[in-house]
């Protein structure tokens, strides 16, 4: 393939733009905020799960407490009725009196036991409420960190996207000035060679593979016409000659 030396030099400008665009895309995909947000969202998920569990326990213990207090109230009311019957003198049979008195004592013990149950449930309910409050604060704190990191990521992404857009327009102009066949070869090699399709011959070294050319290769390059499109024997990229190529 043949192409004017000036067109080949423009390939280096195009390559520089493509490298910069690739670097910006990599930077955009690997912003530190991505990992920061992922870690924070992992923490947030765990905290929200714990919060749901604590809220569930708080609700369950609230219902337990209501039921236990109702049981206490029922026993208290029954004991009050028995005591009222005892005090009224309506019960005259010694056997019935003994039974009534025994029941009042039994109800008193039952009431004491149930009141202890209520206290135990109240303690669990209070502890669950404290956990809900603490976890709510922690969720809010981590969410604030997520929001802050997301805002920083958006700002950084916006700057990178603006630079990508500017360079893409510049690339379009430069690519438009390169002959179609040379551009097609460059793009093909760039896809095959890790994003680098053209490299400068600088001081007898290919800047694509960083290997120095031997004397035979250099002599072949010296003998080649100025418009001959050369390829590096090592990496097969387009090898562009310049004033500082060392020829």
C-alpha positions as CSV (number, residue, x, y, z in Angstrom):
1,X,0.0,0.0,0.0
2,X,1.1,3.5,-0.8
3,X,0.1,6.7,0.9
4,X,1.6,10.2,1.1
5,X,4.1,10.7,4.0
6,X,1.8,13.5,5.4
7,X,-1.1,11.1,5.5
8,X,1.0,8.6,7.4
9,X,2.1,11.2,9.9
10,X,-1.6,12.0,10.5
11,X,-2.0,8.4,11.6
12,X,0.2,9.2,14.6
13,X,-2.1,12.1,15.5
14,X,-5.1,9.8,15.1
15,X,-3.4,7.1,17.2
16,X,-2.7,9.7,19.9
17,X,-6.3,10.7,20.0
18,X,-7.5,7.0,20.1
19,X,-5.1,6.3,23.0
20,X,-6.4,9.3,24.9
21,X,-10.0,8.2,24.2
22,X,-9.3,4.7,25.4
23,X,-7.6,6.1,28.6
24,X,-10.6,8.3,29.3
25,X,-13.0,5.4,28.8
26,X,-10.9,3.2,31.2
27,X,-10.8,6.1,33.7
28,X,-14.6,6.5,33.5
29,X,-15.2,2.8,34.0
30,X,-12.7,2.6,36.9
31,X,-13.5,5.7,38.9
32,X,-12.8,5.1,42.6
33,X,-16.3,6.1,43.4
34,X,-17.6,3.0,41.6
35,X,-15.9,0.7,44.2
36,X,-16.8,3.1,47.0
37,X,-20.5,3.1,46.1
38,X,-20.6,-0.7,45.7
39,X,-19.0,-1.2,49.1
40,X,-21.4,1.3,50.7
41,X,-24.4,-0.2,49.1
42,X,-23.4,-3.6,50.4
43,X,-23.2,-2.2,53.9
44,X,-26.5,-0.5,53.3
45,X,-28.2,-3.7,52.2
46,X,-27.0,-5.5,55.4
47,X,-28.1,-2.6,57.6
48,X,-31.5,-2.5,56.0
49,X,-32.0,-6.2,56.5
50,X,-31.0,-5.8,60.2
51,X,-33.4,-2.8,60.5
52,X,-36.3,-4.9,59.0
53,X,-35.5,-7.7,61.5
54,X,-35.4,-5.2,64.4
55,X,-38.7,-3.5,63.3
56,X,-40.3,-7.0,63.0
57,X,-39.2,-7.8,66.5
58,X,-40.4,-4.5,67.8
59,X,-43.8,-5.1,66.3
60,X,-44.0,-8.7,67.5
61,X,-43.0,-7.7,71.1
62,X,-45.6,-4.9,71.0
63,X,-48.3,-7.5,70.2
64,X,-46.9,-9.9,72.8
65,X,-47.0,-7.1,75.4
66,X,-50.6,-6.2,74.6
67,X,-51.6,-9.9,74.9
68,X,-49.7,-10.4,78.1
69,X,-51.2,-7.2,79.6
70,X,-54.7,-8.4,78.6
71,X,-54.0,-11.7,80.4
72,X,-53.0,-9.8,83.5
73,X,-56.1,-7.7,83.4
74,X,-58.3,-10.7,83.0
75,X,-56.7,-12.4,86.1
76,X,-57.0,-9.1,88.0
77,X,-60.7,-8.7,87.2
78,X,-61.4,-12.3,88.1
79,X,-59.6,-11.9,91.4
80,X,-61.5,-8.6,92.1
81,X,-64.8,-10.4,91.5
82,X,-63.8,-13.2,93.8
83,X,-62.7,-10.8,96.5
84,X,-66.0,-8.9,96.1
85,X,-68.0,-12.1,96.6
86,X,-65.9,-13.0,99.6
87,X,-66.4,-9.5,101.2
88,X,-70.1,-9.4,100.4
89,X,-70.8,-12.4,102.8
90,X,-72.9,-14.0,100.1
91,X,-70.8,-17.2,100.4
92,X,-71.6,-18.9,103.7
93,X,-70.6,-22.5,103.1
94,X,-67.2,-23.2,104.8
95,X,-66.2,-25.4,101.9
96,X,-67.1,-22.7,99.3
97,X,-65.3,-20.1,101.4
98,X,-62.2,-22.2,101.5
99,X,-62.4,-22.8,97.7
100,X,-62.9,-19.1,97.1
101,X,-60.0,-18.1,99.3
102,X,-57.8,-20.7,97.6
103,X,-58.7,-19.3,94.2
104,X,-57.9,-15.8,95.2
105,X,-54.5,-16.9,96.4
106,X,-53.9,-18.8,93.2
107,X,-55.0,-15.9,91.1
108,X,-52.6,-13.6,93.0
109,X,-49.7,-16.0,92.2
110,X,-50.9,-16.1,88.6
111,X,-51.1,-12.4,88.4
112,X,-47.5,-12.1,89.7
113,X,-46.2,-14.6,87.2
114,X,-48.0,-12.8,84.3
115,X,-46.7,-9.4,85.4
116,X,-43.2,-10.8,85.3
117,X,-43.8,-12.0,81.8
118,X,-45.0,-8.5,80.9
119,X,-41.9,-7.0,82.3
120,X,-39.7,-9.4,80.4
121,X,-41.6,-8.6,77.1
122,X,-41.3,-4.9,77.8
123,X,-37.6,-5.2,78.2
124,X,-37.3,-7.0,74.9
125,X,-39.6,-4.5,73.2
126,X,-37.5,-1.6,74.5
127,X,-34.3,-3.3,73.3
128,X,-35.8,-3.8,69.9
129,X,-36.9,-0.2,69.8
130,X,-33.4,0.9,70.6
131,X,-32.0,-1.3,67.9
132,X,-34.5,0.2,65.4
133,X,-33.5,3.7,66.4
134,X,-29.7,2.9,66.1
135,X,-30.1,1.1,62.8
136,X,-32.3,3.9,61.4
137,X,-29.5,6.4,62.2
138,X,-26.8,4.1,60.7
139,X,-28.9,3.6,57.5
140,X,-29.3,7.3,57.1
141,X,-25.6,7.9,57.7
142,X,-24.5,5.3,55.1
143,X,-27.1,6.5,52.6
144,X,-25.7,10.0,53.0
145,X,-22.3,8.6,52.1
146,X,-23.7,6.8,49.1
147,X,-25.4,10.1,47.9
148,X,-22.1,12.0,48.4
149,X,-20.1,9.4,46.5
150,X,-22.7,9.3,43.7
151,X,-22.6,13.1,43.4
152,X,-18.8,13.0,43.1
153,X,-19.1,10.2,40.5
154,X,-21.6,12.1,38.5
155,X,-19.3,15.2,38.5
156,X,-16.3,13.2,37.5
157,X,-18.2,11.3,34.8
158,X,-19.5,14.6,33.4
159,X,-16.0,16.0,33.1
160,X,-14.7,12.8,31.4
161,X,-17.7,12.7,29.0
162,X,-17.2,16.3,28.0
163,X,-13.5,15.5,27.2
164,X,-14.4,12.4,25.3
165,X,-17.0,14.3,23.3
166,X,-14.3,17.0,22.5
167,X,-11.7,14.5,21.5
168,X,-14.2,12.4,19.5
169,X,-15.0,15.5,17.3
170,X,-11.3,16.1,16.9
171,X,-10.8,12.5,15.9
172,X,-13.6,12.7,13.3
173,X,-11.8,15.6,11.7
174,X,-8.4,13.9,11.7
175,X,-9.8,10.6,10.5
176,X,-11.6,12.4,7.7
177,X,-8.3,13.7,6.4
178,X,-6.8,10.1,6.1
179,X,-7.2,8.2,2.9
180,X,-10.0,5.5,3.3
181,X,-7.8,2.5,2.5
182,X,-5.1,3.6,5.0
183,X,-7.7,4.4,7.6
184,X,-9.3,1.0,7.1
185,X,-5.9,-0.8,7.6
186,X,-5.2,1.3,10.7
187,X,-8.6,0.5,12.3
188,X,-8.2,-3.2,11.5
189,X,-4.7,-3.3,13.1
190,X,-5.9,-1.2,16.0
191,X,-8.6,-3.8,16.7
192,X,-6.1,-6.6,16.5
193,X,-3.2,-5.0,18.4
194,X,-4.7,-3.8,21.7
195,X,-5.8,-0.4,20.4
196,X,-2.6,0.6,18.7
197,X,-2.6,0.4,14.9
198,X,0.2,2.7,14.0
199,X,3.5,3.4,15.7
200,X,6.3,5.8,15.1
201,X,9.8,4.7,14.2
202,X,11.8,6.6,16.8
203,X,15.6,6.3,16.9
204,X,15.5,3.0,15.2
205,X,12.9,1.6,17.6
206,X,9.3,0.8,17.0
207,X,7.2,2.6,19.6
208,X,4.5,0.0,19.2
209,X,6.4,-3.0,20.4
210,X,9.4,-1.1,21.9
211,X,11.8,-3.3,20.0
212,X,14.8,-1.9,18.2
213,X,15.0,-2.8,14.5
214,X,18.1,-4.7,13.3
215,X,20.4,-3.4,10.5
216,X,18.7,-5.5,7.8
217,X,15.3,-4.1,8.7
218,X,16.6,-0.6,8.8
219,X,18.3,-0.9,5.4
220,X,15.0,-2.2,3.9
221,X,13.2,0.9,5.4
222,X,15.9,3.2,4.0
223,X,15.5,1.7,0.6
224,X,11.6,2.0,0.7
225,X,9.9,4.8,-1.2
226,X,8.7,7.7,1.0
227,X,5.1,6.9,0.2
228,X,5.4,3.2,1.0
229,X,3.3,2.1,4.0
230,X,5.6,0.1,6.1
231,X,4.8,-2.5,8.8
232,X,6.9,-3.4,11.8
233,X,8.3,-6.9,11.3
234,X,7.8,-7.7,15.0
235,X,4.3,-6.4,15.9
236,X,2.9,-5.9,12.4
237,X,1.7,-2.4,13.2
238,X,2.0,0.4,10.6
239,X,5.4,1.9,11.1
240,X,5.5,5.6,10.4
241,X,8.8,7.3,9.6
242,X,9.7,10.8,10.9
243,X,12.6,13.1,11.1
244,X,13.8,11.6,14.4
245,X,13.5,7.9,13.2
246,X,17.3,7.6,13.1
247,X,17.5,6.6,9.5
